[in-house]
Structure formats: structure tokens, C-alpha cells
Amino acid sequence: ELASNNERITNLEADLKSPVKVIERIMASKDAKIASLESDLKKSKPIFDTIDLSSEDAERASKRHRSGNLPKTNLAIRHEQNQKMVQVKQEKNATEAALDSVRKEKVAVEAGLEEMKEDLGDANDLVQQQYLAQDIWQRRFDELALLVAGQVDGAAVSDIRNRSLASGS
């Protein structure tokens, strides 16, 4: 029993990860139910009651009160089958509408994902360009420091080089 519960939990977790598959499975079961009801409807045969109109008792007998334990007529059975079929078709239509909305939402999310990927690529390009510009400026500063090494106080160059970035200048 524990193994079957674990299997059910695993199946439910898989269903949560893929709602489209769940809806498609529900639609398949609804299609099968519709087909079953339609085949039952085709198999049922109408019953024709004959009434003897030659006697006056026939009218009274045909109008007798029905009790709840009498078998249903084919018309009543067909009516029930039709009602079930209509209900199943309505459920199927609702499921198809839900599937459509899920698919539209999926397309919208995928479009948003693509846009996010493009934005991330642009941000990565910008960071790379900033890094390259900083590297170029650092090399230029190092080159200037080497050129003025003998002409300017080394402590001043070292002070400029080691200045905190938080100071802003």
C-alpha cells in the first residue's frame, strides 16, 4: 500500500510539472467516454408497445401510475444517455478551452523567456565592453606611470594608483 501511495505521489508530482499532458490525458478519457456513450446509443433498440384499442380497459391500463421500481423505457434510457453525452461533451469543451488557454500562456511565457535571454545577452555584452574599457584605461595609466617614473614623486603616483574607488576622484 505504501508503494502504491508513493507511486501516486510521484505521478501527481509529474502531473504538476506538465499540466498540458494532464489536460490531454483528461481529453482522451473524455473522448473515450463519448465514444462509449455513442456506441451504447447505437446498440440500444427501441421498444414499441402495442395497445389494444378495441377495449375500454386499454386506455385505463396505459394511464396507470408508474412506481419507482418499474424498468425504464428505452426513451428514458436514451434521454439519460443523451444527457450524459451532452455533459461529457461540455466537459470536453471546457477542457479544450483550458488547454487552449494553457497553450497561449505557454507561448507568452516562451516569448518572455526569449526576450529575457536577449536582455541577458545585451547585459553580458555591456559588461564585457566595460571590462575592456577599464582594462585599456588601466594599461594607459600604468604606461604613464612608467614614463614619469623619474620626473614625478613615486609616492604621488602610488597614492593616485592606490586611491579608493569610493572617493570618486
Secondary structure by P-SEA (a helix, b strand, c coil): caaaaaaaaaaaaaaaacaaaaaaaaaaaaaaaaaaaaaaaaabbbbbbbbcccccaaaaaaaccccccccccaaaaaaaaaaaaaaaaaaaaaaaaaaaaaaaaaaaaaaaaaaaaaaaaaaaaaaaaaaaaaaaaaaaaaaaaaaacccccaaaaaaaaaccccccc
